[in-house]
Amino acid sequence: MQVNTQAGGRLELSELCLGAMNWGSLDSEAEGHAQIDMALDYGVNCVDTAEMYPVNPIAAETVGLSEEIIGRWFARTARRADVVLATKVSGSNGGFIREGRGFDGEIIRETIDASLSRLRTDYIDIYQLHWPNRGSYMFRQNWNYDPSGQNRIETLAHMRDVLAAMSEAVAAGKVRHFGLSNESAWGMASWLATARDMGAPEAVTIQNEYSLLCRMFDTDLAELCANEGVGLMAFSPLATGLLTGKYQGGNIPDGSRMSTQPDLGGRNSARVGAAVAAYLEIASRFDLDPVQMALAFCRSRPFMATAIFGARNKAQMERALGSVRVTLSDEVLAEITTAHKAHPLPY
């Protein structure tokens, strides 16, 4: 899919993006490299990582390991030009990274260079702010979100400081595009307005959670994307595996994320089973693979730049990658709308 860039050009992203957040924890380096090879063979051109990866679990001793694994793949294959590489600087979500202080312009200059070193490349295609310093309603914080304590003047000054550093990085050729993550509509609009006032790089992507089970993006952020040419890089399009159906009936497969993270980051709620069942029933009735239906739904959204997926083995990779051959009919989309109205926010 194509995303507008500040200069009026286009950023070409494949409809699916390979996520690297488990490389170095649940997945070995060899498995990560095999996944990149396979994804590129299927036409995927985008790989997404972050300085704090891997997760599951997050640990101080593994910070940056996912980037290092990708870097060694670049060094071994010499295929850097075949990949749209996206990475992120940790914000206040980083925990032990910089003691959770987030980032500013000075830190951005340091973290870009550190990521470039780990990734063994001289440029990053999309450099993203992983989490707003002021906080976010993402990851189930919407239930008690209260932005009234934010200081608008400080926030805008912080944006100018970060954008000055991003301007330097783009001018130096270290970063090609700027993106956000876990942002709100006000936050995105403010980043865009501040960048335009400064003549700084504008955010061309936003990486927020989006799936059949998590559709907060459908209103204000969708409108922003439509009017400002920003594309969504959707994470967790399979709702951490819930939409595969593998956890239905209390099943917890060995080695699955739920086996090590029972609440799935707050997604494993008392109401989620019924919502998943509704979508599994639609897939069954229309003879669709539920994984491919879920990914095809994401691809159908007008604001989508790419949907980021992860896999643990070749069969899961093939199943996800096969979704690009699936186009949902109007009848299926109408059934999905009905299910969404019955289960609008199940976690």
C-alpha positions in Angstrom: 0.0 0.0 0.0 1.1 3.6 -0.6 1.6 6.3 2.0 2.0 10.0 1.2 5.4 11.6 2.2 6.1 15.2 2.9 7.8 15.8 -0.4 4.8 14.5 -2.3 6.4 11.1 -3.1 5.2 7.7 -2.0 6.3 5.2 0.6 5.6 1.7 -0.8 4.6 -0.8 1.9 3.5 -4.3 1.3 0.0 -5.2 2.6 1.6 -7.2 5.3 4.6 -6.4 7.5 6.7 -8.9 9.3 6.9 -8.2 13.1 10.2 -9.0 14.9 9.2 -8.5 18.5 9.8 -12.1 19.5 13.2 -12.6 17.8 15.6 -13.3 20.6 13.1 -14.5 23.1 10.4 -16.9 21.8 12.1 -17.1 18.4 15.7 -17.8 17.8 18.0 -15.9 15.4 17.8 -18.7 12.9 14.0 -18.7 13.0 13.9 -14.9 12.6 16.2 -15.1 9.6 14.1 -17.9 8.0 10.9 -15.7 8.5 12.5 -12.8 6.7 13.6 -15.0 3.8 10.1 -16.5 3.5 8.3 -13.2 3.8 10.4 -11.6 1.1 9.7 -14.6 -1.1 6.0 -13.9 -0.7 6.3 -10.3 -1.6 6.4 -8.7 1.9 8.9 -5.8 1.9 8.4 -4.4 5.4 10.0 -5.6 8.7 9.1 -3.8 12.0 11.2 -3.8 15.2 12.1 -1.6 18.1 15.0 -0.8 20.4 13.2 -2.5 23.3 12.5 -5.8 21.4 12.3 -8.7 22.0 9.3 -8.9 24.3 7.6 -12.0 25.9 9.3 -11.4 28.2 10.8 -7.9 28.2 14.2 -8.1 29.9 17.1 -5.7 30.3 19.6 -8.2 29.0 17.8 -8.6 25.7 17.2 -5.0 24.8 18.2 -4.4 21.2 18.6 -8.1 20.4 15.9 -8.1 17.7 17.6 -5.3 15.9 20.9 -7.2 16.1 19.3 -10.3 14.6 18.0 -8.2 11.7 21.4 -6.6 11.3 23.2 -9.9 11.0 20.6 -10.9 8.3 21.5 -7.8 6.4 25.2 -8.5 6.8 24.8 -12.1 5.6 22.5 -11.6 2.7 23.4 -8.0 1.5 19.7 -7.5 0.8 19.2 -4.2 2.7 17.6 -2.6 -0.3 14.9 -5.2 -0.4 13.5 -4.2 3.0 11.5 -1.3 4.3 12.9 -1.2 7.8 10.9 0.3 10.6 12.1 0.6 14.2 11.2 2.7 17.2 12.7 4.6 20.1 11.1 3.6 23.5 8.9 6.2 25.2 7.6 6.1 28.7 6.6 2.5 28.0 10.3 1.5 28.0 10.3 0.6 31.7 14.0 0.0 32.5 15.2 1.7 29.3 16.5 5.1 30.4 14.6 4.3 33.7 11.3 5.0 31.8 12.2 8.7 31.1 11.2 8.4 27.5 13.0 10.5 25.0 13.9 14.0 23.9 15.9 15.5 21.0 19.3 14.6 22.5 18.2 11.0 23.2 16.8 10.6 19.7 20.2 11.5 18.2 21.8 8.8 20.4 19.2 6.1 19.9 19.1 6.5 16.1 22.9 5.9 16.0 22.6 3.0 18.4 19.9 1.4 16.2 21.9 1.9 13.1 24.8 0.2 14.7 22.8 -2.8 15.8 21.0 -3.1 12.5 24.2 -2.8 10.5 22.8 -0.3 8.1 23.3 3.4 7.4 19.6 4.3 7.2 16.3 3.5 8.7 13.2 3.7 6.5 10.7 4.6 9.2 11.8 5.8 12.6 8.9 5.7 15.1 8.2 7.1 18.5 7.1 4.0 20.4 5.0 5.7 23.0 4.1 9.3 23.8 6.1 10.7 26.7 2.9 12.2 28.0 1.2 8.8 28.1 -1.4 7.0 26.0 -4.8 5.3 26.3 -3.5 2.3 24.3 -3.1 -1.2 25.9 -6.3 -1.1 27.8 -5.5 2.2 29.5 -8.6 3.7 27.8 -10.8 2.4 30.6 -9.4 5.0 33.1 -7.6 7.4 30.7 -7.4 11.0 32.1 -5.4 13.5 30.0 -6.4 16.5 32.2 -2.9 16.5 33.9 -1.1 17.0 30.6 0.8 20.3 30.1 0.1 21.5 26.6 3.0 24.0 26.5 5.5 21.4 27.7 4.2 18.8 25.2 4.5 21.2 22.2 8.0 22.2 23.3 8.9 18.5 23.5 7.5 18.0 20.0 9.7 20.8 18.6 12.8 19.5 20.3 12.2 16.0 18.9 11.3 17.3 15.4 14.5 19.3 15.3 16.5 16.1 15.9 14.4 14.3 13.3 15.2 17.1 10.8 18.9 16.5 11.4 18.6 12.8 11.0 16.7 13.1 7.7 19.1 15.7 6.4 22.0 13.4 7.3 20.3 10.5 5.5 20.1 8.4 8.7 16.3 8.3 8.6 14.0 8.5 5.6 10.6 8.8 7.1 9.1 9.6 10.5 6.3 7.7 12.3 4.4 7.6 15.5 3.0 4.8 17.6 0.3 4.4 20.3 -0.8 8.0 19.5 -4.1 9.8 19.8 -5.8 12.0 17.2 -4.9 15.1 19.1 -1.3 13.9 19.4 -1.0 13.1 15.7 -2.6 16.4 14.7 -0.2 18.3 17.0 2.9 16.5 15.6 1.7 17.4 12.0 1.0 21.0 12.8 4.2 21.5 14.6 6.2 19.9 11.8 4.6 22.1 9.2 5.3 25.2 11.3 9.0 24.2 11.6 9.4 22.8 8.1 10.3 19.5 9.8 9.6 15.9 8.7 5.9 15.1 9.0 4.8 11.7 10.4 3.7 9.5 7.5 2.6 6.5 9.6 1.0 5.7 12.9 1.4 2.3 14.5 -1.6 1.5 16.8 -3.4 -1.6 17.7 -6.1 -2.6 15.3 -8.1 -5.8 14.7 -11.6 -7.2 14.6 -11.5 -7.0 18.4 -9.9 -3.6 18.8 -11.4 -0.9 16.6 -10.8 2.4 18.4 -9.0 3.7 15.3 -12.3 3.7 13.2 -13.4 7.2 14.1 -11.2 10.3 14.9 -7.9 8.7 13.8 -9.5 7.3 10.6 -10.7 10.8 9.8 -7.2 12.2 10.5 -5.6 9.6 8.2 -8.1 10.4 5.4 -7.4 14.1 5.5 -3.7 14.1 6.2 -2.4 11.2 4.2 -1.2 9.2 7.2 -1.3 5.4 7.0 -1.9 3.0 9.9 0.6 0.3 10.6 -1.7 -2.0 12.5 -0.2 -4.1 15.3 -1.8 -7.2 16.8 -4.2 -7.7 13.8 -4.8 -11.2 15.1 -5.3 -10.0 18.7 -2.3 -11.9 20.0 -3.7 -15.1 18.6 -7.2 -14.8 19.9 -8.7 -14.5 16.4 -7.0 -17.8 15.3 -9.4 -19.6 17.6 -6.6 -21.6 19.3 -7.6 -20.4 22.8 -11.3 -21.1 22.5 -12.7 -23.4 25.2 -10.0 -22.6 27.6 -7.3 -24.2 25.4 -3.7 -23.0 26.1 -1.3 -24.6 23.6 2.2 -25.3 24.8 4.6 -22.5 23.8 1.8 -20.1 23.0 1.8 -16.5 24.3 -1.0 -17.3 26.7 1.2 -20.0 28.3 3.6 -17.3 29.4 1.3 -14.3 29.5 -2.1 -15.5 30.7 -3.9 -12.2 30.4 -2.5 -11.4 26.9 -1.8 -7.9 27.9 -5.3 -7.4 29.2 -7.0 -8.9 26.1 -8.0 -12.2 27.7 -11.2 -10.8 29.2 -14.4 -12.5 30.3 -16.2 -11.2 27.2 -13.6 -11.9 24.6 -14.5 -15.6 24.0 -18.0 -14.7 22.8 -16.6 -12.1 20.5 -14.1 -14.4 19.0 -16.8 -17.1 18.6 -18.9 -14.7 16.6 -16.0 -14.0 14.1 -15.1 -17.7 14.0 -18.7 -18.5 13.1 -18.7 -16.0 10.2 -15.4 -17.5 8.9 -16.9 -21.0 9.1 -20.1 -20.1 7.4 -18.4 -18.4 4.5 -15.6 -21.1 4.2 -12.9 -18.7 5.2 -9.8 -19.3 7.3 -10.3 -17.1 10.4 -6.7 -15.9 10.3 -7.0 -14.9 6.7 -10.4 -13.3 7.3 -9.0 -11.2 10.1 -6.0 -10.0 8.1 -8.1 -9.4 5.0 -10.4 -7.3 7.1 -7.5 -5.1 8.2 -6.3 -4.8 4.6 -9.8 -3.7 3.5 -9.8 -0.6 5.7 -9.2 2.7 3.8 -6.6 4.0 6.3 -4.4 0.9 6.4 -0.8 1.2 5.3 0.2 -2.3 6.4 -0.8 -5.0 9.0 2.0 -6.3 11.1 1.9 -10.0 11.8 4.1 -12.5 13.7 4.5 -16.2 13.3 6.2 -19.0 15.2 6.6 -21.6 12.4 6.4 -22.1 8.7 2.8 -23.2 8.7 1.7 -20.1 10.6 3.7 -18.0 8.1 2.1 -19.6 5.1 -1.4 -19.2 6.6 -0.9 -15.5 7.3 0.9 -14.7 4.0 -1.9 -16.5 2.1 -4.4 -13.8 3.4 -3.4 -11.4 0.6 -5.2 -13.7 -1.9 -8.4 -13.2 0.1 -10.9 -10.4 -0.6 -13.9 -10.2 1.7 -17.3 -9.9 0.0 -19.8 -7.2 0.9 -21.9 -9.9 2.6 -19.0 -10.9 4.8 -18.2 -7.3 5.7 -21.9 -6.8 6.6 -21.8 -9.8 8.9 -18.6 -8.5 10.5 -20.3 -5.1 11.1 -23.2 -7.0 12.8 -20.8 -8.9 15.0 -18.9 -5.7 15.9 -22.0 -4.0 17.0 -22.8 -6.9 19.3 -19.2 -7.1 20.7 -17.9 -3.5 20.2 -15.0 -3.5 22.7 -14.5 -6.9 24.2 -11.3 -6.1 26.1 
